Amino acid sequence: MKIYQYITAGLTLLIGSYGCKKDYLNLQPKDQLVVSTTFADYKGFQTYAWQFYNVFPAYNGSLTNSEFDDDLFLNAVPNGRSNVIWQLLTIPATDDNYTNGYANLRAINIMMDNIDQSKLSDNDKKHWRAVGAFFRAYNYAELLNRFGSVPLVLRELKDTSSAELYKPRSSRDSVAAQIMEDLKYAEENINAASDGPNTINANVVRALISRFGLREGTWRKYHGLSGAETYLQASSTASEALMQTFPSILPDYDMVFNSESLIGAAGIILCKQYVQNQITHGMSTSNRNSSGRWDLTKKAVDLYLMTDGQSRFTSPLFTNDKTPNEEFKNRDKRLYYTVPPPYRVITNAPSLEFTYTTNPEDTLYFDLMRRISTARNKALPVRNWNGFVVRQEPHFVDFPNGQPYCVTYTGYRFYKFYNQYVNDLQGQDINDAPVFRIEEVWLNYAESQYELGKINQDIIDKTINQLRKRGGVAPLQISNIVADPSRDPGVAPVLWEIRRERAVELMGEGFRYNDLRRWKKMDYVTARKLGRWIKKGADGLPANVSIPIQNGATEGYIDYEGQPPASFPDYYYLYPLPSNEIVLNPLLTQNPGWK
C-alpha cells in the first residue's frame, strides 16, 4: 500500500459532510474531529493514523541540509556559514521542531485515548496502541535528541487549565525510558501483517530501537550519564533480529537512493514512495540545477578508502590530490556515486549533445561510470534538469564557464540523489526514499558491539566488510589495521574504522551532525572546511579566477569560509527551548548556557 498517497485523501474522511440544508446548524464544523465516527472501526483508525507517517523527512531536503552543521559538508552559497559552527544561534521565540513535535504527539494521544472504548477486537486494540506507541516514541526521540529533557504528555489534554499543560520538564531518564517502553510494547503487539506492505511493522519498530538505542547509549557514555549499557544492549538485540530478517542488500549503492521503486528491495525496511503526478519531491532536481548547493569538504573525500582498504594517506595506490583525476583513482565506488568524477567535454551550451576532446585524460572515468551505473543514473557527462550537458566537473561557482547550474565551491559537488528519470520538470522527482535500511542497522550493530566491548572479526565481517565489499574495497582485518595519520588520537583504531564506514555509507543522509553530538566530538567542526587543491592559471582555470585559496595563495586548497571559532561550547550540544514556551509555562527551565 502506498501509504503516503492516502494521507490527504484519508484525512478528508475525518470531516463530516453536509446533509439536508435544514440540518446545517446541527452539523460539526468541517475542520473538527468527530470522535464517534473517526474511531468507529479499524478503517477509521487506519485512516486517522496515515497522518503520522508525515514525520519521516524522506526527500524533503531537511536531512541533507542538517549536514551543513557538521565537518563534512559546506553550504555553497554566499554567507552560507553554519550558525551552529560559527556560534551565531540565538534563543528563538518559536521552534517548529518543538511546536510540530507536540502537535504530532497530541494527534497520537487523541487516537490512543479512544482505543479502549472502541468496538475493535482486543487484538486490534493492541495493534493500534502499538502503532501509536511507535510514533509517540519517534516524536519524543526527536525532541529528546534536540532539546534534552522535555515534558512528557501521554494523554490528550482537553482543558487549558490542566496542570499537565504547565508541568516542568521530565528528566532525560524518564523520557528515554518512556521511549523504550513504547517501542518494546510496539514490537510485541503490532499485528504481523501490520496495515499492508511498507507500513509500520515489528521490523520497522526494531529499526527505530536500533537507531535510538545507539544514539541514547552513546550520548550517555560520552556525556557522562549513567545507563548507557541498557540502551546499547537494546540497540544490539534489535539489530541482531533485523540482520536475520534482512540478510542481503542491493548490489548497487546508487540503487538505494535512485530507484523508482524500493518496495521489496533487498535491505529496505521502510521507504517513502513517490509517484508521478501524485506525490513527488525535488531532491534529484536540486542535484541538477542551480539551487542544489551541497558540497563535500576535503575531509569528507579523504574518508573514502582506496580499493586496497587503506586510507589515501597510507595506500601505495594513491599518488596525489593535485589533479582531480589522480585524486579519484582507485577509490571506494561510493565516492563516484556521491561526487561527480572529473571530466571535460565540448558542447555549445545549452545543448543536449557533446563531443569528446582530444585528451584521453578528460574522459578517464567515462568507462568506469558506464560499468557501475546506467544512462538514467550516474553515466557521464552530467546533465542539468533540462538534460543539457555540463561541460566539465569539477564545475565551480566562480568559474561556471557559461553554465550557472550544477556548480560547486569546494570542487566536490554532492550528487548522491542525481538521476535522469524526469527531465524538463523541476520538483517532480519520483525515486523512492529509504527511511530505514539494513545498512544503517549493520553500522549500529558494529558500533554498539564495540561500545559493549564485544567487537570481533565475525561481527566486522557481517557488517563493515559487507559494505566495503559493495564499494569494491578490501575487507577490514581488526588484527592488522594500518595506522591512519588522520585518525583522532582519542578514538581507538577499530572504532575509527567503524565511524569512518558510518560517515561514508550514510553521507548526506542527515546522520553526521547528530553522530558528532552524541560522541561529543563537535570540536571537529572547529577545523577549516577546505576544498580541492587548485592552481590558478592551470587546468583550465584563469590566473585571475576569484576562487579563494587557503592563506591567499595562488595554488592550494580552496578555502571559502576561513577559520571557525577555535572551540565548541558545551551548551551548544543541546538547542534552547523557544522563549514563548517558557513565557507560557514558567515551570519550564531553559537549557544551561542559553541566556
C-alpha positions in Angstrom: 0.0 0.0 0.0 1.4 3.4 -0.9 0.9 4.9 2.5 1.8 8.5 1.6 -0.6 8.6 -1.3 -3.5 8.1 1.0 -2.8 10.7 3.7 -4.5 13.6 2.1 -7.5 11.5 0.9 -7.7 9.8 4.2 -7.8 12.9 6.3 -10.8 14.2 4.3 -12.7 11.2 5.6 -12.3 12.6 9.1 -14.5 15.5 8.2 -18.3 15.2 8.2 -20.2 16.0 5.0 -23.2 18.2 4.7 -26.7 16.6 4.6 -30.0 18.5 4.2 -29.8 22.2 4.4 -32.3 22.4 7.3 -29.8 20.4 9.4 -26.7 22.6 8.9 -26.9 24.2 12.3 -26.6 20.8 13.9 -23.5 19.7 12.0 -20.0 19.7 13.3 -17.6 22.2 11.7 -15.8 20.6 8.7 -12.3 21.0 10.3 -13.2 19.4 13.6 -12.7 15.8 14.6 -15.8 13.7 15.1 -14.6 11.0 17.6 -17.7 8.8 17.2 -17.2 8.3 13.5 -13.4 8.6 13.2 -12.7 5.8 15.7 -15.8 3.7 14.9 -13.9 0.8 13.3 -10.5 -0.5 12.2 -10.6 1.5 8.9 -11.3 4.7 10.9 -8.2 4.2 13.0 -6.2 3.3 9.9 -7.3 6.4 8.0 -6.6 8.7 11.0 -3.1 7.2 11.5 -1.9 7.9 8.0 -1.0 11.4 9.1 1.6 10.1 11.5 3.8 9.0 8.6 4.5 12.6 7.7 7.0 12.7 10.5 9.6 10.9 8.3 11.6 13.6 6.4 12.5 11.3 3.4 13.4 13.5 0.5 12.2 16.9 1.7 15.8 18.1 1.9 16.0 18.7 5.7 18.2 15.8 6.4 20.9 16.8 3.9 20.6 20.4 5.0 21.4 19.4 8.5 24.8 18.3 7.2 25.9 21.9 6.9 26.3 21.9 10.7 29.0 19.1 10.7 32.5 18.8 9.4 31.9 17.0 6.1 29.6 19.4 4.2 29.6 23.0 3.1 26.7 25.2 2.0 28.0 26.5 -1.3 26.1 29.9 -1.2 27.2 33.4 -0.2 27.0 33.8 3.6 26.2 30.2 3.9 28.1 29.6 7.1 26.5 27.3 9.7 25.0 29.2 12.6 25.9 26.2 14.8 29.6 26.1 13.8 30.1 29.8 13.9 28.1 30.1 17.1 25.5 32.5 15.9 22.4 30.8 17.4 20.0 32.8 19.5 17.1 31.7 21.6 14.1 31.7 19.2 10.6 32.8 20.2 9.3 29.6 18.5 10.8 26.5 17.1 8.9 24.3 14.6 10.8 21.3 15.9 9.2 21.8 19.3 5.8 23.0 18.1 5.3 20.3 15.4 6.6 17.6 17.7 4.0 18.3 20.3 1.3 18.8 17.7 2.2 15.3 16.4 2.1 13.9 20.0 -1.3 15.5 20.6 -2.7 13.8 17.5 -1.2 10.5 18.6 -2.6 10.8 22.1 -6.1 11.5 20.8 -6.1 8.2 18.9 -4.7 6.3 21.8 -7.2 7.8 24.2 -10.0 6.5 22.0 -8.9 2.9 21.7 -10.4 1.4 24.8 -14.0 2.5 24.2 -13.9 1.5 20.5 -15.5 -1.6 19.1 -12.2 -3.1 18.0 -11.2 -6.6 18.9 -8.7 -7.0 21.7 -6.0 -7.9 19.2 -6.8 -4.8 17.1 -6.8 -2.6 20.1 -3.3 -3.8 20.9 -2.2 -3.2 17.3 -3.3 0.4 17.3 -1.8 1.0 20.7 1.4 -0.3 19.2 1.2 2.0 16.2 0.6 4.9 18.4 3.4 3.9 20.8 5.8 3.7 17.8 5.0 7.2 16.6 5.0 8.6 20.1 8.4 7.1 20.7 9.7 8.5 17.3 8.5 12.0 18.1 9.8 12.0 21.7 13.1 10.6 20.4 13.5 13.6 18.1 12.6 16.1 20.9 15.0 14.4 23.3 17.8 14.5 20.7 17.3 18.2 20.1 16.4 19.7 23.4 17.3 17.0 26.0 14.7 16.6 28.7 11.1 17.7 27.8 7.7 17.5 29.3 6.1 14.0 28.9 2.5 14.2 27.9 0.9 10.8 27.5 -2.8 11.7 27.0 -4.9 14.2 25.2 -5.1 17.5 27.2 -8.6 18.9 26.7 -8.7 21.6 29.4 -6.5 24.6 29.0 -6.3 24.8 32.8 -5.0 21.3 33.1 -1.9 21.1 35.4 -0.2 18.9 32.8 -0.1 21.9 30.4 2.1 23.7 32.9 4.3 20.8 34.1 8.1 21.1 34.3 10.4 19.2 32.1 10.6 15.5 32.7 14.1 14.1 33.3 16.1 12.7 30.4 16.0 9.3 32.2 12.2 9.3 32.3 11.8 10.5 28.7 14.3 7.9 27.4 12.7 5.1 29.5 9.2 6.0 28.1 10.5 5.9 24.6 12.0 2.5 25.1 8.9 1.3 26.9 6.7 2.4 24.0 9.0 0.7 21.4 9.1 -2.5 23.3 5.2 -2.5 23.5 5.0 -1.8 19.8 7.5 -4.6 18.9 5.5 -7.1 20.9 1.9 -6.1 20.0 1.8 -4.8 16.4 0.0 -7.0 14.0 2.3 -9.3 12.0 0.8 -8.1 8.7 0.5 -4.6 10.0 -1.5 -2.5 7.6 -0.1 -3.8 4.4 3.3 -3.5 2.6 5.5 -0.6 3.5 3.7 0.3 6.8 4.9 0.2 10.4 5.5 -3.4 11.5 7.7 -5.1 14.0 10.8 -4.8 11.8 10.3 -1.0 11.5 10.0 -0.8 15.3 13.2 -2.8 15.7 14.9 -0.4 13.3 14.0 2.5 15.5 15.1 0.7 18.6 18.4 0.0 16.8 18.8 3.7 16.0 17.5 5.2 19.2 19.3 2.7 21.5 22.7 3.5 19.9 22.0 7.3 19.9 20.9 7.4 23.5 23.5 4.9 24.7 26.5 6.7 23.2 25.1 10.1 24.3 25.0 8.8 27.8 28.5 7.3 27.6 30.3 10.3 26.1 28.3 13.0 28.0 29.0 11.3 31.4 25.5 10.0 32.1 24.6 6.6 33.6 22.6 3.8 31.9 24.4 3.7 28.6 24.6 -0.1 28.5 20.9 -0.6 28.8 20.3 1.3 25.5 23.3 -0.1 23.7 22.2 -3.6 24.5 18.6 -2.8 23.3 20.1 -1.5 20.0 22.3 -4.5 19.6 19.5 -7.0 20.3 17.1 -5.3 17.8 19.9 -5.1 15.2 20.6 -8.8 15.5 17.0 -9.7 14.9 16.9 -7.5 11.8 20.1 -8.9 10.4 18.4 -12.3 10.4 15.4 -11.0 8.6 17.3 -8.8 6.1 20.4 -10.8 5.2 21.2 -9.0 1.9 21.5 -5.6 0.3 21.0 -4.1 -3.1 24.1 -4.9 -5.2 24.5 -1.3 -6.4 24.8 1.6 -3.8 23.2 4.0 -6.2 20.1 1.9 -6.4 19.3 2.6 -2.7 18.7 6.2 -3.5 17.8 6.4 -7.2 15.3 3.6 -7.8 11.8 4.3 -9.0 10.5 1.7 -6.5 12.1 0.4 -3.3 9.2 -1.8 -2.3 10.5 -5.3 -1.5 14.1 -4.2 -2.4 16.9 -6.0 -0.6 17.7 -4.4 2.7 14.8 -1.8 2.6 12.9 -1.9 5.9 10.7 1.1 5.2 10.6 3.7 2.4 8.7 6.6 1.3 7.1 6.1 -2.2 6.9 8.9 -4.8 4.5 8.6 -7.7 4.4 10.7 -10.8 1.6 13.3 -10.8 0.6 12.3 -7.2 3.4 12.7 -4.7 6.8 13.9 -5.9 9.9 15.6 -4.5 12.8 17.8 -5.6 15.9 16.2 -4.3 17.1 14.9 -7.6 16.2 18.1 -9.4 18.3 20.0 -6.8 21.3 17.9 -7.7 20.8 19.0 -11.3 20.0 22.8 -11.1 21.5 26.0 -9.6 19.8 25.7 -6.2 21.4 22.5 -5.0 24.5 23.9 -3.3 25.5 20.9 -1.2 29.3 20.3 -1.2 31.5 17.8 0.4 34.6 19.0 2.1 38.2 17.8 1.6 37.9 15.9 4.9 34.9 14.1 3.7 36.5 12.9 0.5 39.6 11.9 2.3 37.5 9.5 4.4 36.8 7.3 1.3 39.3 4.5 1.2 41.4 3.2 -1.6 40.5 -0.2 -3.0 43.2 -1.9 -1.0 41.4 -0.9 2.2 43.9 1.7 3.2 43.4 5.5 3.6 44.7 7.8 0.9 47.4 8.8 3.5 49.0 5.4 3.6 48.0 3.4 0.4 50.6 3.0 -2.3 47.6 3.3 -4.8 47.3 7.0 -4.0 49.6 9.2 -6.0 48.5 12.8 -5.2 45.5 15.1 -4.9 46.9 17.9 -7.0 44.7 16.9 -10.0 41.1 15.7 -9.9 41.9 12.7 -12.0 44.7 11.4 -9.7 42.7 12.1 -6.5 39.8 9.9 -7.7 41.8 6.9 -8.9 41.3 3.5 -7.1 38.7 4.7 -4.6 35.7 3.3 -2.9 32.9 3.2 -5.5 30.6 5.1 -3.2 32.7 8.2 -3.9 31.8 8.0 -7.6 28.1 7.8 -6.7 28.4 10.8 -4.3 30.7 13.3 -6.1 30.8 13.5 -9.9 34.1 12.1 -11.2 36.2 14.7 -13.1 35.8 15.1 -16.9 35.8 17.6 -19.7 33.8 17.5 -22.9 33.0 20.0 -25.7 29.5 21.4 -26.1 27.8 24.6 -27.3 25.8 25.3 -24.2 22.9 24.9 -23.8 23.0 21.6 -25.7 21.8 18.0 -25.3 24.8 16.9 -27.4 28.5 16.9 -26.8 31.8 15.8 -28.4 35.0 14.5 -26.8 38.2 16.5 -26.5 41.4 15.1 -28.0 42.8 14.5 -24.5 42.0 11.0 -23.2 42.5 12.2 -19.6 39.3 14.3 -20.0 37.2 11.2 -20.2 39.2 8.9 -17.9 36.1 7.9 -15.8 33.5 7.5 -18.6 34.1 3.8 -19.0 34.0 3.2 -15.2 30.7 5.0 -14.8 29.2 3.1 -17.7 30.2 -0.1 -15.9 28.9 0.8 -12.5 25.8 2.9 -13.4 23.3 3.5 -16.2 22.4 6.2 -18.7 19.5 7.3 -16.4 21.6 7.4 -13.3 25.3 8.3 -13.0 26.7 7.8 -16.5 28.8 10.7 -17.7 28.6 13.5 -18.7 26.4 15.0 -16.0 23.3 16.8 -17.3 21.2 19.5 -15.7 17.4 19.2 -15.1 16.7 20.2 -18.8 19.1 17.5 -20.0 21.7 20.0 -21.0 25.3 18.6 -20.8 27.6 20.1 -18.2 30.9 20.7 -19.9 33.2 19.8 -17.0 33.5 18.5 -13.5 34.5 20.0 -11.1 32.3 22.9 -12.2 33.0 25.9 -10.0 30.6 28.6 -8.9 33.2 31.3 -9.6 34.1 29.8 -13.0 30.9 28.3 -14.3 32.0 28.7 -18.0 28.6 30.0 -19.0 26.7 27.3 -17.2 25.3 28.6 -13.9 23.9 25.2 -12.7 25.4 22.1 -11.1 28.1 24.3 -9.5 30.4 23.9 -6.5 32.5 25.9 -4.1 34.8 23.1 -2.8 35.1 21.2 -6.1 33.3 18.2 -4.5 29.7 18.7 -5.5 27.3 16.3 -3.7 25.1 14.5 -6.3 24.1 11.3 -4.5 20.4 11.8 -5.4 21.2 12.6 -9.0 19.2 10.7 -11.7 17.5 11.4 -15.0 14.2 9.8 -14.5 12.5 13.1 -15.1 13.7 15.9 -17.4 12.4 19.4 -18.0 10.3 19.4 -14.8 11.5 20.7 -11.5 10.3 19.3 -8.2 8.7 16.3 -9.9 11.1 13.6 -8.9 9.8 10.1 -8.4 12.7 8.0 -7.0 11.7 6.4 -3.6 13.4 7.4 -0.4 14.8 4.9 2.1 13.5 5.6 5.7 15.1 2.6 7.4 17.6 0.3 5.7 19.6 -2.6 6.9 22.9 -0.9 6.1 22.3 1.6 8.9 21.4 -1.3 11.2 24.7 -3.1 10.4 26.5 0.1 11.3 24.5 0.5 14.5 25.3 -3.1 15.4 29.0 -2.8 14.8 29.2 0.3 16.9 27.0 -0.9 19.7 29.0 -4.1 19.9 32.2 -2.1 20.1 30.8 0.1 22.9 29.7 -3.0 24.8 33.2 -4.5 24.5 32.1 -7.4 22.3 33.5 -6.5 18.9 35.3 -9.2 17.0 36.2 -10.1 13.4 33.0 -12.1 12.8 30.9 -9.0 13.6 33.1 -6.9 11.4 32.7 -9.4 8.5 28.9 -9.3 8.9 28.6 -5.6 8.9 31.5 -3.3 7.9 33.0 -5.7 5.4 29.7 -6.3 3.7 29.5 -2.5 3.0 33.2 -2.4 1.9 32.6 -5.3 -0.5 29.8 -3.4 -2.3 32.2 -0.4 -2.5 34.9 -2.6 -4.1 37.1 -2.1 -1.0 39.3 -4.7 0.6 37.9 -6.0 4.0 38.9 -4.7 7.4 41.0 -7.0 9.5 40.9 -5.8 13.0 44.2 -7.5 13.9 46.0 -5.7 11.1 44.8 -2.1 10.8 47.2 0.2 9.1 47.7 3.3 11.1 45.8 6.3 9.6 47.6 9.5 10.4 44.3 11.4 10.1 42.8 9.4 13.0 41.6 11.3 16.0 44.1 10.0 18.7 41.2 9.9 21.2 39.4 7.2 19.1 40.7 3.7 19.0 41.7 2.3 15.6 38.8 -0.2 15.3 36.2 2.4 16.4 37.7 4.9 14.0 37.2 2.5 11.1 33.6 1.8 12.3 32.9 5.5 12.4 34.6 6.1 9.0 32.3 3.5 7.5 29.3 5.1 9.0 30.3 8.5 7.6 30.9 7.1 4.1 27.8 4.9 3.9 25.4 7.5 5.3 27.0 10.5 3.7 24.4 13.3 3.2 21.6 11.4 4.8 21.4 13.5 7.9 23.3 11.4 10.4 26.8 13.0 10.8 25.8 16.1 12.8 23.9 14.0 15.4 26.7 11.5 15.4 29.2 14.2 16.3 26.9 15.4 19.0 26.4 12.0 20.6 30.1 11.2 20.5 30.8 14.7 22.0 33.1 15.4 19.0 31.7 18.7 17.8 35.3 20.0 18.2 35.8 18.5 14.7 33.9 21.5 13.3 36.5 24.0 14.5 38.7 23.0 11.6 38.6 24.8 8.3 36.3 23.4 5.7 38.6 23.1 2.7 38.0 22.0 -0.8 40.1 20.6 -3.7 43.6 21.6 -4.5 43.7 24.0 -7.4 46.3 26.1 -9.2 45.2 29.4 -10.7 46.2 29.7 -14.3 46.3 25.9 -14.8 43.9 23.1 -15.6 41.5 25.4 -17.5 41.3 28.0 -14.7 42.2 31.6 -15.5 45.0 33.2 -13.5 42.6 35.8 -12.1 39.8 33.4 -11.1 38.2 34.6 -7.9 38.1 31.1 -6.2 39.7 31.7 -2.7 42.7 29.6 -1.7 43.9 28.9 1.8 46.2 31.7 3.1 45.6 33.8 0.0 47.9 31.7 -2.2 47.6 31.1 -5.9 47.9 27.4 -5.5 46.5 25.2 -2.7 43.2 24.1 -1.1 40.1 26.0 -1.7 39.0 27.9 1.4 35.7 29.9 1.2 34.8 30.1 4.9 38.1 30.7 6.7 38.7 29.7 10.3 35.7 29.0 12.6 35.8 29.7 16.3 38.6 27.8 18.0 36.4 25.9 20.4 32.9 24.5 20.5 30.9 25.4 23.7 29.4 22.5 25.7 26.0 24.2 25.9 25.6 24.1 22.1 25.2 20.3 22.2 21.5 21.0 23.1 19.3 23.6 21.5 17.5 26.2 23.6 13.8 25.9 24.3 11.8 28.5 22.5 11.2 31.5 24.7 7.5 31.6 24.1 7.1 28.2 25.7 8.8 29.4 28.8 6.6 32.5 28.9 3.5 30.3 28.6 4.8 27.8 31.2 7.1 29.4 33.9 7.9 25.9 35.2 9.9 25.2 32.1 13.6 25.9 32.6 16.0 26.9 29.8 18.8 24.6 28.9 22.1 25.5 30.7 24.2 28.1 29.0 21.4 29.8 27.0 20.5 33.3 28.1 
